[in-house]
Amino acid sequence: MKLLKADWLITCDEYFTIIENGCVVFGTHIIEYGEFDDIVQKYSNIQIIQTAPNSIILPGLINPHVHLEFSANKTTLKYGNFMTWLSSVIESRADLIEKADSTLIDDEIKNILFSGTTTLGAVSSYGFDIQSCLNTPLNIVYFSEIIGSNAGMIDALFSDFQARLSNALNNKSERFIPAIAIHSPYSVHPFLIRETLKLATQHNLSVTAHFLESNEEKEWLESSSGGMLDFFKNFLNQTQSITKAEEFLNQFKGIENLSFTHCCQANQEELEKIDQLGGTIIHCPVSNRFLTNTTISFDDLRHRSFALGTDGLSSNYSLSLWEEMKNALFIHKNENITELATKLLKASTRGGAKALGMDKKGKIAKDFDADIITVTLPDICDKNNVVLQMILHTKKATKVFIKGEKIV
């Protein structure tokens, strides 16, 4: 049992409680938290962990959507238009996957950990990143992804997916949690979705999917037209969309822990359908800016459950949630900046926990997992500005605890 103290404690609870001169008592789980002068009197012989002046205690960050297998990309892929980017992915995919060996992925995971992220939703298309995910002290929700719209390839695609999912299930532990990803409505045959979701229900697995990321996707699903028509003609000899957006969403009824990433082009009816399904929207503003020059309106997020994700290095320059939060402050330029900062931190903690179906992570609360980080500001900060200043000035955590074990 340990007591960690700092000038500030941000709980990320329902009331977004901020405690000055705060502390948290923990083993593998959080035992108690509050003002240091009150708490310390109850524990006469406890180990006290001090922090530097102007430090902040908060829950470990949770990034629910990352593609580690594309971590080799720096300047190879083309941005500014979704179809231009997608074509560059097809053209460079084999080379990028080959370059993303275990050493490179290990290094990226280490960077993620040192930034203060303690839980990661890793979406895996090939299973090449599984060993790195098993080796890290990070909590990993490992989404084996199904992709493929060609009816003639269904058996082979499903067999490959089952093998990857089986490998993940065989490695299941308290820290490594298998899950399922459906790539998107335009890229997965309805039969594959149906059979894959049967496995999710059978094994009680969390499910995620990309949804309406671009206008090109929306046009293709609605009318089999637009920028995706040439893509499907050229690569798959396909001229008709295999599903509609509403049909796609309807297939997820009964899935308990569900998230949809992007939703940039979703209309109100589709967003309300996600609400009815109990789904969480994962917002990746940097990726959206790079690929589609737009993002979901914050008006559509304001009163909904949402999480913040980085996506992969195929569409971002960083896998740090601090960078994602910083950029979101500027992307959503019409929002009050201090209020937005609070919402973004909630999305990077509690929101991420909900997206991944982890009900004991994402806030400082009694009996929650002791996934705790500290960061240090350069100077004294006002309580009303502490969250904003933390986002603006933080690049790395100064301490990282996962299930009470000091990792950094």
C-alpha positions in Angstrom: 0.0 0.0 0.0 1.3 3.4 -1.0 0.3 7.1 -0.8 1.0 9.3 -3.7 0.7 13.1 -3.2 0.8 16.1 -5.4 -0.3 19.8 -5.6 -3.3 18.7 -7.6 -5.5 15.6 -7.9 -7.9 15.4 -10.9 -10.3 12.6 -10.4 -12.1 12.6 -13.8 -15.2 11.5 -11.9 -18.8 12.4 -12.8 -18.3 15.9 -11.1 -14.8 16.3 -12.5 -13.5 16.9 -8.9 -10.2 18.7 -8.6 -8.5 18.6 -5.2 -5.7 20.9 -4.2 -2.9 19.3 -2.2 -4.4 15.9 -3.0 -3.3 12.3 -2.6 -4.4 8.8 -3.4 -3.9 5.6 -1.4 -3.6 2.5 -3.4 -2.4 -1.1 -3.8 -3.4 -2.8 -7.0 -6.7 -0.9 -6.6 -7.5 2.6 -5.3 -8.3 2.5 -1.6 -8.9 6.1 -0.8 -8.2 9.6 -2.1 -8.7 13.2 -0.9 -6.8 16.1 0.7 -3.4 15.0 1.9 -3.7 16.5 5.4 -6.9 14.6 6.1 -5.9 11.3 4.5 -2.3 11.0 5.9 -3.5 11.0 9.5 -5.3 7.6 8.9 -2.1 5.8 7.7 0.8 6.2 10.2 3.4 3.9 8.6 2.4 4.2 4.9 5.0 4.7 2.2 4.6 8.3 0.9 5.6 9.0 -2.7 6.4 12.6 -3.2 6.1 14.5 -6.5 7.8 17.6 -7.8 6.3 21.0 -7.2 3.3 21.8 -9.5 2.6 18.2 -10.1 -0.8 16.6 -10.9 -2.2 13.2 -10.1 -4.8 11.8 -12.6 -6.0 8.5 -14.0 -3.9 6.9 -16.7 -5.0 7.9 -20.2 -6.9 5.5 -22.3 -6.4 5.4 -26.1 -9.2 3.2 -27.5 -8.2 3.2 -31.2 -4.6 2.6 -32.6 -3.3 0.7 -35.6 0.2 -0.3 -34.5 0.9 -2.4 -37.7 1.2 0.9 -39.7 3.8 2.4 -37.3 6.4 2.5 -40.0 4.7 5.3 -41.9 6.2 8.8 -41.5 6.0 10.5 -44.9 5.0 7.7 -47.3 1.2 8.0 -47.3 -0.6 10.8 -49.0 -2.9 13.2 -47.1 -5.5 15.8 -48.0 -8.1 13.5 -49.7 -9.5 10.2 -48.4 -9.3 8.3 -51.7 -5.8 9.6 -52.4 -4.8 8.3 -49.0 -6.6 5.0 -49.4 -4.9 4.4 -52.8 -1.5 5.2 -51.2 -2.2 2.7 -48.5 -3.0 -0.1 -51.0 0.2 0.8 -53.0 2.5 1.0 -50.0 0.9 -1.4 -47.5 3.2 -4.4 -48.0 6.3 -2.3 -47.7 5.0 -0.5 -44.5 3.9 -3.8 -42.9 7.3 -5.3 -43.6 9.1 -2.3 -42.0 6.9 -2.4 -38.9 8.9 -5.2 -37.2 8.6 -6.0 -33.5 11.5 -3.6 -32.6 9.7 -0.6 -34.2 6.3 -1.5 -32.7 8.0 -2.0 -29.3 9.5 1.5 -29.5 6.1 3.0 -30.4 4.4 1.2 -27.5 7.2 2.5 -25.2 6.5 6.0 -26.4 2.8 5.6 -25.7 3.5 4.3 -22.2 5.9 7.1 -21.3 3.4 9.7 -22.5 1.0 8.5 -19.8 -1.3 6.2 -21.6 -2.0 3.1 -19.5 -4.6 1.3 -21.7 -4.6 0.8 -25.4 -7.2 -0.4 -27.9 -5.0 -2.0 -30.6 -6.8 -2.7 -33.9 -4.9 -5.5 -35.7 -5.5 -6.4 -39.3 -2.8 -9.1 -39.6 -1.8 -10.2 -36.1 1.8 -9.1 -36.6 1.7 -6.9 -33.5 0.5 -9.4 -31.1 3.8 -10.3 -29.5 4.6 -6.7 -28.8 1.2 -6.3 -27.2 1.8 -9.3 -25.1 5.2 -8.1 -23.9 4.2 -4.6 -22.8 3.0 -3.7 -19.3 0.2 -1.6 -20.9 -3.3 -2.9 -20.6 -4.2 -4.0 -24.1 -7.7 -4.5 -25.6 -6.6 -6.4 -28.7 -9.1 -6.0 -31.6 -8.7 -8.7 -34.2 -10.1 -7.1 -37.4 -12.2 -8.6 -40.1 -12.0 -7.0 -43.6 -13.2 -8.1 -47.0 -16.2 -7.5 -49.3 -15.5 -10.0 -52.0 -18.2 -12.7 -51.8 -15.8 -15.2 -53.5 -13.2 -14.8 -50.8 -15.5 -15.1 -47.7 -14.4 -18.6 -46.6 -10.7 -17.8 -46.8 -11.2 -14.4 -45.1 -13.2 -15.8 -42.3 -10.8 -18.7 -41.8 -7.9 -16.3 -41.5 -9.8 -14.1 -39.0 -10.8 -17.1 -36.9 -7.1 -18.2 -36.7 -6.0 -14.7 -35.5 -8.9 -14.4 -33.0 -8.1 -17.9 -31.7 -4.5 -16.9 -31.1 -5.6 -13.8 -29.2 -8.1 -15.8 -27.1 -5.4 -18.3 -26.2 -3.3 -15.5 -24.8 -6.1 -13.8 -22.9 -5.1 -12.5 -19.4 -6.0 -9.8 -17.0 -3.9 -7.4 -19.0 -4.4 -8.7 -22.5 -8.1 -8.7 -23.5 -9.2 -10.1 -26.9 -11.9 -8.1 -28.8 -13.2 -7.8 -32.4 -13.1 -5.1 -35.0 -15.3 -4.9 -38.1 -13.3 -2.7 -40.5 -16.2 -0.6 -42.0 -19.6 -0.9 -43.8 -18.0 -0.5 -47.2 -15.2 -3.1 -46.7 -16.8 -6.1 -44.9 -19.4 -8.4 -46.5 -22.6 -8.7 -44.4 -22.2 -12.4 -44.1 -18.7 -11.9 -42.5 -20.2 -9.3 -40.1 -23.0 -11.6 -39.1 -20.6 -14.6 -38.4 -18.0 -12.4 -36.7 -20.6 -10.8 -34.4 -21.8 -14.3 -33.4 -18.3 -15.0 -32.1 -18.3 -11.7 -30.3 -21.5 -12.7 -28.5 -20.3 -16.2 -27.8 -17.1 -15.0 -26.2 -18.5 -11.8 -24.7 -16.0 -9.6 -26.6 -16.0 -5.8 -27.1 -16.6 -4.7 -30.7 -15.5 -1.7 -32.7 -16.0 -0.5 -36.3 -15.0 2.5 -38.5 -18.2 4.3 -39.6 -18.8 7.1 -42.1 -15.3 8.5 -42.0 -15.5 10.3 -45.3 -17.9 11.8 -47.8 -16.7 9.2 -50.3 -17.8 6.4 -48.0 -21.2 8.1 -47.5 -21.8 8.4 -51.3 -20.8 4.8 -51.9 -23.1 3.4 -49.2 -26.1 5.6 -50.2 -25.9 5.4 -54.0 -22.9 3.3 -55.1 -21.3 6.5 -56.6 -18.6 9.0 -56.0 -14.9 8.5 -55.4 -15.2 5.0 -54.2 -16.8 3.7 -57.4 -13.5 3.8 -59.4 -11.6 2.3 -56.4 -14.0 -0.7 -56.1 -14.1 -1.1 -59.9 -10.3 -1.2 -60.2 -9.4 -3.2 -57.2 -12.4 -5.6 -56.7 -14.4 -5.4 -60.0 -17.3 -4.2 -57.9 -19.8 -1.6 -58.9 -22.5 -1.8 -56.2 -22.2 -1.2 -52.4 -22.8 -4.3 -50.4 -24.8 -2.6 -47.7 -26.4 0.7 -46.5 -25.4 2.6 -43.4 -28.6 1.8 -41.5 -28.4 -1.9 -42.4 -24.8 -2.0 -41.1 -25.8 -0.4 -37.8 -28.7 -2.8 -37.3 -26.4 -5.8 -37.3 -24.9 -4.7 -34.0 -28.0 -5.1 -31.9 -27.2 -7.0 -28.6 -23.5 -6.3 -28.6 -22.7 -5.1 -25.1 -19.5 -3.1 -25.4 -19.6 -1.3 -28.7 -17.8 1.7 -30.3 -17.8 3.4 -33.7 -14.7 5.4 -34.8 -14.9 8.7 -36.8 -18.7 9.1 -37.7 -17.7 12.4 -39.5 -20.5 12.1 -42.0 -23.1 10.4 -39.8 -26.5 12.2 -39.8 -28.7 12.7 -36.7 -30.7 9.5 -37.4 -27.5 7.4 -37.5 -26.1 9.1 -34.4 -29.3 8.4 -32.5 -29.1 4.8 -33.7 -25.6 4.5 -32.2 -27.0 5.9 -29.0 -29.8 3.3 -29.0 -27.2 0.6 -29.5 -25.3 1.9 -26.4 -22.3 2.7 -28.6 -19.5 5.1 -27.9 -18.1 7.4 -30.6 -14.3 7.4 -30.9 -13.2 10.8 -32.1 -9.9 11.0 -34.0 -9.6 14.7 -34.9 -6.1 14.7 -36.3 -6.7 11.7 -38.5 -9.9 13.3 -39.8 -8.2 16.6 -40.5 -5.4 14.8 -42.4 -7.6 12.5 -44.5 -10.9 14.3 -45.0 -10.3 18.0 -44.1 -13.2 17.8 -41.7 -14.3 16.1 -38.5 -17.5 15.4 -36.6 -19.1 18.5 -35.3 -18.6 19.0 -31.5 -22.4 19.8 -31.3 -22.8 16.1 -32.2 -20.5 15.0 -29.4 -21.4 17.5 -26.6 -24.2 15.4 -25.0 -23.0 12.0 -26.1 -20.6 9.4 -24.7 -17.4 9.9 -26.7 -13.7 8.9 -26.5 -10.6 10.4 -28.0 -8.3 8.2 -30.1 -5.2 8.8 -32.1 -5.8 6.3 -34.9 -2.5 5.0 -36.3 0.6 6.5 -37.7 -0.9 5.9 -41.1 -3.0 9.0 -40.5 -1.2 10.8 -37.6 2.2 12.1 -36.7 1.9 10.9 -33.0 0.3 8.3 -30.9 0.2 10.6 -27.8 -3.2 11.6 -26.5 -1.6 14.9 -25.2 -0.9 15.8 -28.8 -4.4 14.7 -29.8 -6.0 16.9 -27.1 -3.8 19.9 -28.1 -4.8 19.6 -31.7 -8.5 19.2 -30.8 -8.4 22.5 -28.9 -7.6 24.2 -32.3 -9.7 22.0 -34.5 -12.9 22.7 -32.5 -12.1 26.4 -32.5 -15.7 27.7 -31.7 -15.7 25.9 -28.3 -14.8 27.7 -25.0 -11.2 26.5 -24.6 -11.3 25.8 -20.9 -14.6 23.9 -21.1 -13.3 22.0 -24.1 -10.1 21.0 -22.3 -12.2 19.4 -19.6 -14.3 17.5 -22.1 -11.2 16.2 -23.9 -9.6 15.0 -20.7 -12.8 13.1 -19.8 -12.9 11.6 -23.3 -9.2 10.5 -22.9 -10.0 8.7 -19.6 -13.6 7.8 -18.7 -14.6 8.0 -22.4 -11.9 5.6 -23.4 -12.8 3.2 -20.6 -16.4 3.1 -21.7 -15.5 2.5 -25.4 -13.4 -0.5 -24.4 -15.9 -1.9 -21.9 -13.6 -1.4 -18.9 -15.8 -0.4 -16.0 -13.0 -0.1 -13.4 -10.7 2.2 -15.2 -10.7 5.8 -16.3 -11.1 7.7 -13.0 -9.7 8.1 -9.5 -12.4 6.3 -7.4 -12.5 3.8 -4.6 -12.0 0.2 -5.8 -11.0 1.3 -9.3 -7.8 -0.1 -10.8 -4.7 1.8 -9.7 -3.8 3.0 -13.2 -2.5 6.3 -12.2 -0.1 8.9 -13.7 1.5 12.1 -12.6 2.6 15.1 -14.8 4.4 18.2 -13.8 3.7 21.8 -14.9 6.5 24.4 -15.3 4.9 26.8 -12.8 2.1 27.4 -10.4 -1.4 27.1 -12.0 -4.8 28.4 -11.2 -7.4 25.7 -10.4 -9.7 26.9 -13.2 -6.9 26.6 -15.7 -5.1 23.5 -14.5 -6.6 21.1 -17.1 -6.0 23.4 -20.0 -2.4 24.2 -19.0 -1.7 20.5 -18.4 -2.9 19.7 -22.0 -0.8 22.6 -23.4 2.4 21.8 -21.6 2.5 18.0 -21.1 4.5 15.7 -23.4 5.3 12.9 -21.0 4.2 11.6 -17.7 6.6 11.9 -14.7 5.3 8.7 -13.0 3.1 5.8 -14.4 1.5 3.1 -12.2 -0.5 0.2 -13.7 -2.5 -1.9 -11.2 -0.3 -0.2 -8.6 3.0 -1.2 -10.0 5.4 1.6 -10.8 6.3 1.4 -14.5 7.8 4.8 -15.1 
